[in-house]
Amino acid sequence: MKKYWLIFFFGTFIFGCNNKKEEVEIPKNEETSIQTFPEPIFTLAEANKLIELPLHCVGTEYPYKPGETLESEEDLVEPITVHPVFYGCFDWHSAVHGYWSMVTLLKQFPEIDKAEEVRKLLKEKITADNVATEVTFFEKSINTSFERTYGWAWLLKLSEELHNWNDPIAKDLEQNLKPLADIIVLRYKEFLPKLKYPIRVGEHTNTAFGLAFAYDYAETVGDMELKELIENRAHDFYFTDENCPITWEPSGYDFLSPCLEEVDIMRRILSPEEFINWMNTFLPQLADENYHLKVGEVSDRTDGKLVHLDGLNFSRAWVFYGLAKQYPNYGHLENLANDHVAYSYPNLVGDGYEGGHWLGSFAIYALNVLHEK
């Protein structure tokens, strides 16, 4: 994978735009201007900073927020007992994407300063025995809905990243993780046919987000049954949606955009003609070159819920980047994505643990989408 060597620079300038009228009407006598933001580019120096976030948190046992239901007093054990791989980073899903962050950074920057430390950690933690313990937890019927579907999605994203990593340790790590990936896939296949209505929130249970990551995994490993199931369910859930109320967003705790996550899965499953037609009724304003969406503003980064809005900025960015790359007529949205990244990126390193245990993964994923081949 190519490395990105230009510096992450946030200079700006203003330029005027002519009045334009597409799906969204702009007042005829009103001049408009948009601020431009240079494209954010990864550097080795930035990667060296970002790797510190997951390296610190994946082994940090407390504070910890368990998400399981206790069946009896026997379940009152240390998190590391039932989750010997994913016990750090405050909660299970953050630990999962903490490992994903380390893998994707090492994959892109094999000469990263902490490369050997990361390799050692991956080999020590993602073992067959440790994963078997994680699987045992998931196999209990009371845990059927544990991390559904947010943690499920990130686990499959980690497995996908290992699958695509051309490194001597990658094959063994993927094989060790496979039993857990397999049970997550099974959970998707059991759950999606029963889900009558999509969950349209801006937090963990958002259905569209869970579908998008699982779809990528299914395509990567060739699981046609899962791929077709996701295509069918996404079509059922979203194909007739119109005029998504994006002006109502964000909610105070959002780290995902309900409207934009829907765009992200539909751009994957629809043909180009179908997708453009769908967008013209779902979010027609995005086709306007003057379209603007204000960043989510964070008032207190020591508040674990309020800092979610930094995550919203990164997740909006990855949707805009993906849409702009796939459909050139939405290319203007890349600048809007840059705006969102520019707001939240400077706060990644050196801020509180409330955001530090997870936001790095969101930033990295947004930049990966931007620079994806």
N, C-alpha and C positions, 0 to 999 in steps of 0.2 A: 504494500500500500504506500502510496506516495506520502512524503512528509511535507508539511507546510511550514515554510521558513520565513515568510514576511511577518513583520510585527503586527500585533493587535493594536490598531491605532484608531482613536475616536475623534479625529478632527471632523469638523462639519462646515458646511457652507449653505447659503440660501440661494435658491434660484426661483424665478417666476415661471408660472405655467399658464398657458393659454386656457381660457374657459373651454370646457369640453362637456359634451352631453352624450352619455351612453345609457346604460340601464338606470343609473341614478342621476337625476337632474341636478345641475348646479345652477344657482341663480345667475341670470344672464349678465347682470351688472356688477357681479362680485368678483374681484380678483382673488386668485388663490395662489398660495406658494407652499412648497413643501421643503422640509429640511432633508438633506441627504447625509447618509452615514456610511463611511467606508466599510467595505466588507471585512468582517472579523476573520483573521487567519491565525491558525495554531502555529506556535513555534515550540522548539524543544524547551526553551526556557519556561514557557507557559505550562507545558506538559510536566516539567519537573515540579512546578508549584501545585498543579492540580492533583498529581499522584499522592501528595501528602494527605489529602482529604480522606480517601478510602483507606490508605495505609494506617491512618490513625484510628479510623472508626470501626473497621471490621473486627478488630480485637478488643474494642472497648465494650465491656459487658454491661456497664451501667452508666447513665440511666437507660432503662429498657422498658418498652411498652409491649407487653405480650398481647396477642390478638386472639388467642384461642379460648375456647370454652372449657372450663374445668369439669371433668366428669366425676372426680372424687378427690379425696385428700392426697391420693397417690400422685396426682398431677401437680402438686405443689413442689416443684423442683426448680433448680437453677435453669435459666434459659439454655445454657450451654449443654445441659444434659439431653434435652430433646432436639436441640438445634446445634449440633457440634460444628457445622459449617457456618450457618447464618444466624449467629447469636449476637452480633455486635451492631453498631450503627443505629442504636435506639429501637429498631424494630426489624422484623424479618425481611420485609421487602427492601428496605434500605440497605441491609447487609448484602442482599442478592445483587442489587445494582451497584453496590460498592465494588464487588468482585468484577462485575461487568466493566466498570470504569477502569480498573487496573488492567484487565485483559485488553481492552480496546486501546488504551494508552501505550501499553507495551507492544502491541501489534503495530501501531503506527510509528512509535519511537523506540525501536529495540535498544538504542544506545542511551535511554533515559538513565539518570543517575542511580535510581534505586532498582534497576532492572533485576539484579541478582536477588535482592531482598524480596521483590514481588514474586519472582519465580519460586523461591523457597517457600513463601507463604502459600502460594497456589497449590504446590505439591503436598504441603503439610496438611492443608485443610480440605481440599476437594479430593478426598480419598474414598475408596469403595466402601470402607467401613463407616465413615462419617455420613456418607450419603445414604447408606442403608438405614441408619438411625433416623435421618430426616424422612425417609420413605415410610418407616414404621409409624411415625407421627401422622403422616398424611393418610395412611390406610385406615386409621380409626374412623368409624362412621361419624362420630361427633365432630370431626375436623373436616368434613366434606366441603364446607364452605370457607375454610380458612384461606385468607388472602385471595379470595375470589373477587374480581379477576385480575386485580392490579399486581399482586405478587406473582400470580401465575404468569402474567405477561412478561415480567422482568426475568423470571427464571428461564423462560423460553428464549428471551433475548440473549441471556448469558450463554445458553447452550448453542444458539445460532452463532454467536461471536467465536466460541471455541471451534465450532465446525468450520468456520471460514479462516481460521488462523493457521498459517503455514509455519508451524514451529514444532520442534521435536517433542515438547511436552503437551501440545494441544490435543493430540489424539487420545492420550491416556486420560487427560482431564475430562474430555467430552464423554469418553466411555464410562468413567466413574460417575459422572453426573446423569447419565442416560436414564437410569431407573427412576430418578425423580422427574426428569423431563417427561418420561413416558406416563407417569401417573398424572402429571399436570395435563398432558394431552387427553388422557382418558377423562379427566374431570371436565375439560371443555366439551368433549363429545357427549358427555352425559347431561351437562347443564344447558347448553345452547338450545337444544330442541324443546326444553321445558320453559325457557324464558319467553313469556308472552309479550312483554313490553321492554324496550331498551331502557337502561338507567341513564338519565340525562343530567348528571350532576358534574360539578367541576372538581371533584375529588376522586378518591381511589376507586370507587365502584363504577366509574364511567364505562359503559359498555363499549363504545366505539374505540376507546384507547385499548382496551383488552383485546378487541378483535384485530386491530391493526398490527400489534406486535406478534400475536399468534399467527396471523396471516403470513407475515414475513418468515417466521420459523417454518411454517408448513411449506412454503415455496422453496426455502433453502434446503430442507431435508427431504423434500419430495413426498410429503404426506398429503396425497390428493384427497383423501377422505376429509381431513380437517380443513383443507383449503376450500373444498366445495361447500362444506357445511358453513364456513364463515361467509363465503360469497352469498349463499342463499339467505342466511339469517340477516346479514347486513342489508341485503335487498329488501327483505321483509320489513325490517325496522325503519329504514331511512328513505327508500326510493320515492315515496310519495310526499316527503316533507317539503314544505314551502316556507319561504320568508322567515328564516330562523332569526329570532330576536336578539341579534348580537349586541344591540345597543343596551340591552338589559345587563350585559356582562361588564365587569366581573362581579361575582358575589364576593363577600369579604374574605372567604377562606379558599378561593379557587386556586388550584395550580394547573388545571386543565380548562380549556375553553370548550363547553359543550357543543357549540356550533362548529368550531374549527376541527375538533376531533372527529366529528362526523364527516367533514370534508376529507380528512386524512384517510379514513377507511374507504370512502367512496371513490377517491382517485385511484385506489389500488384495484378495486374490483370491477369498475365500469369501463366499457370501451370509451375511447376518446369522444366519440359523438354523443354517447349516452351521458358522459360526465359533463360535457359542456352544456348540454340541454338541461341537465339536472341543476347545475350551478346557476343557470339563468333564472331559475325559479327559487332556488334555495338561498343563495347569497349573491344576488345580481350585482350588488354594490362593489363587490371585490374586483370586478372587471374594470372599474373606473380608475384611470391612472392617478386621479387625485384622491383616491380613497385613503383615509387615515383612521387609525385606531389608537387611542391613547394607551400608553403602557400602564400596566398595573402598578400602582404606587404603594410602597411599603412604608408604613408609619413607625414600625418598631420591629427590628430584626432580632430582638431577644424574645419575641413572642412566637412560639412554634407554629401557630395558626396564621398569624398575620404575615409571616415571612413566606407563606405559600405563594404570595403574589409574585415573588421573584421567580418561582417555578413556572407560574403562568406565563411570564414573559418569555422564558426559554421554550416552553411547549408551543406557544403561539408561533415563535420564530421557526421551530422545526416544521410546522405545518406550512407556513408561508414559503420557506425555502424549498420544501418538497414540491409544493404546487408550482412555484416559479420555475423550477428545473424541469418538471414534467410538461408544463404547458407554457410556452413562451409568451402567450398573450397575458399571462399573469406575472410576467417578469418584474413589473414594478413593485410587486409585493416583497421582493428581496430587500429593498431599502427599508420597508416597514419592519421586516424581521431584524435588520441591522440595528434599527432604533431600539427595539425591545432588548436585544442582546447588550447594546451599549449601556442601557440603564442598569441592568442587574449584574453584568459580568464583573465589574470592579469590586463587588461586595463578596465575591466567592471565598477568597482566601483571607484569613485573619478576622473574620466575623465570628459570631457565636456558633455553638454546636447545634442550635435549633435549626439553622439552615445548612451548616457545614457538613452534617452527616448525610445529606442527600442532594443538595443543589448542584454539586459538581457533575453528577451524572446527567442532569438535565442540560447543563451547559455543553457538556461533551457531546451528547446526542444531537443537540441542535447543530453544532459545528460539523459533526459527522454527516448529517443530511446535506448541509451546504456544500461539503467537499466530496460527496459521494460520487464515485464513478458511475 
